[in-house]
Amino acid sequence: MAPMDSSPSKLDQFLAAIEASVADGSFVRLALRLPFGTDETLKSIDVKPATIRGELKLSFTAHHQTRDLVQNHPLAGAIGQLRKLLSHDFRQGFLFATDHDLQFDAQGKLPRLKRMPATSKAPASLAHDRAKARLIPAAGQSYLTELGITDDAGKVTKSGGDKFRQINRYVEILAPLLMAMPAGKLRRILDMGAGKGYLTFAVADYVANTLGRETEVVGVEFRQDLVDLCNDIAGKAGLARLSFASGTIGDYDASGADVLIALHACDTATDDAIAKGIAVGAGLIVVAPCCHKQIRREMESCNMPGPLDFVLKHGIFVERQAEMVTDAMRAMILEHFGYSTRVFEFVSDVHTPKNVLIVAEKARSSRDPAQLEKLQAAKAFFGIRRHYLEGATGL
Ligand SMILES: C[S@@+](CC[C@H](N)C(=O)[O-])C[C@H]1O[C@@H](n2cnc3c(N)ncnc32)[C@H](O)[C@@H]1O
């Protein structure tokens, strides 16, 4: 018997992309075309966001032969409605978002998805005054309350606001990447330096309850008290495939990990996390680094006169330079090991100064020696003897 394909269908992926774009504010509009349903008067449907009595809704305008009918749906209901419409009434759907367009086409034997550059760069006109829909909603999540992010009424606490925003943004960035991974390639996610588990819980919740995947999620943390606390909260939240393990990142057996994440794992702990991901060939490595002491020390101990003297005589610029150099070299090493990388700010620096994210997707199994040559030249330029990640990856 042929193995069952449990990967998400093209329609699931299209609906998930719509949901994610509404959640991150990039949604502009949606168009349903090529009707084939039983209502022969229905020609097309256009969907746009609308704030109605303070609540974000999706407003559907159905264009019939002689009149237009408008219906407003909350996000969850809208997605259900779109699923029905794209299964029974329309062969094509077009999502217009500020960062890309996505076409769902069910004209052929098998539905297809086509991603294209964005035609609309401006967000929908109501974007500025609508309540932000979150992939991890604040209300009704017992773990958020236990972790102190929300109060008993499900409202985000004053002290939990920044963390809530960070984990939501992190999950929003992960969402399309995880959705694109076939089920067999999303067996295990490791969160390295999990701390109190804010991100670990959010990812486990999203993967189990939104994506419906049977993925094991493990938070690795060397503080036993935090590991015990988190395992207790995970049990109460009914997240059966989530657990926390005590120990160091370097010693942890990461075999079988398809995704490796880390949020503010201190200094070289981020390198240990990246190295583990590379060693097991994880398909996706996403880290938000923390302090950058190792390279800062290297740069400070180098007393070579050089063209950057005038910059590096100021402590604040050494710090900023060390941060950029550390993370850019991490990206280079990841590229050497066959990953394609993106480095960007994932939240505003109003919420955390540690707001850089490195997203690395495995693109090749072969190595790229040119990256190592560039790395050597860059180290020589900045007076760096060794990047910790070189040693951690056996370079
Ligand atoms: C700044 S906290 C971030 C925690 C969490 N990821 C978050 O963003 O809320 C870093 C955590 O990593 C843990 N940690 C640092 N180095 C580690 C290592 N080598 N192995 C395991 N845990 C480590 C620390 O104990 C701490 O709880």
The ligand as a Tripos MOL2 file, in Angstrom:
@<TRIPOS>MOLECULE
LIG
   27    29     1     0     0
SMALL
NO_CHARGES

@<TRIPOS>ATOM
      1 C1         18.3930   35.0230   28.0410 C.3       1 LIG1
      2 S1         17.6740   33.4990   28.4420 S.3       1 LIG1
      3 C2         16.4790   33.3120   27.1520 C.3       1 LIG1
      4 C3         15.4560   32.2870   27.4870 C.3       1 LIG1
      5 C4         14.3630   32.0890   26.4610 C.3       1 LIG1
      6 N1         14.8560   31.5340   25.2200 N.3       1 LIG1
      7 C5         13.5980   33.3530   26.2200 C.2       1 LIG1
      8 O1         13.8440   34.0310   25.2380 O.co2     1 LIG1
      9 O2         12.7600   33.6830   27.0480 O.co2     1 LIG1
     10 C6         18.9290   32.3270   28.0130 C.3       1 LIG1
     11 C7         18.7010   30.9580   28.6230 C.3       1 LIG1
     12 O3         19.6230   30.0610   28.0440 O.3       1 LIG1
     13 C8         20.1340   29.2150   29.0620 C.3       1 LIG1
     14 N2         21.4550   28.7890   28.5970 N.ar      1 LIG1
     15 C9         22.5290   29.5810   28.3280 C.ar      1 LIG1
     16 N3         23.5540   28.8460   27.8870 N.ar      1 LIG1
     17 C10        23.1270   27.5680   27.8470 C.ar      1 LIG1
     18 C11        23.7240   26.3370   27.4660 C.ar      1 LIG1
     19 N4         24.9880   26.3120   27.0000 N.pl3     1 LIG1
     20 N5         23.0120   25.2190   27.5710 N.ar      1 LIG1
     21 C12        21.7320   25.2270   28.0100 C.ar      1 LIG1
     22 N6         21.0970   26.3720   28.3850 N.ar      1 LIG1
     23 C13        21.7820   27.5230   28.2970 C.ar      1 LIG1
     24 C14        20.1630   30.0860   30.2950 C.3       1 LIG1
     25 O4         20.1240   29.3100   31.4970 O.3       1 LIG1
     26 C15        18.9140   30.9250   30.1120 C.3       1 LIG1
     27 O5         17.8060   30.3470   30.7450 O.3       1 LIG1
@<TRIPOS>BOND
     1     1     2 1
     2     2     3 1
     3     2    10 1
     4     3     4 1
     5     4     5 1
     6     5     6 1
     7     5     7 1
     8     7     8 2
     9     7     9 1
    10    10    11 1
    11    11    12 1
    12    11    26 1
    13    12    13 1
    14    13    14 1
    15    13    24 1
    16    14    15 ar
    17    14    23 ar
    18    15    16 ar
    19    16    17 ar
    20    17    18 ar
    21    17    23 ar
    22    18    19 1
    23    18    20 ar
    24    20    21 ar
    25    21    22 ar
    26    22    23 ar
    27    24    25 1
    28    24    26 1
    29    26    27 1
@<TRIPOS>SUBSTRUCTURE
     1 LIG1         1 GROUP 0 **** ****
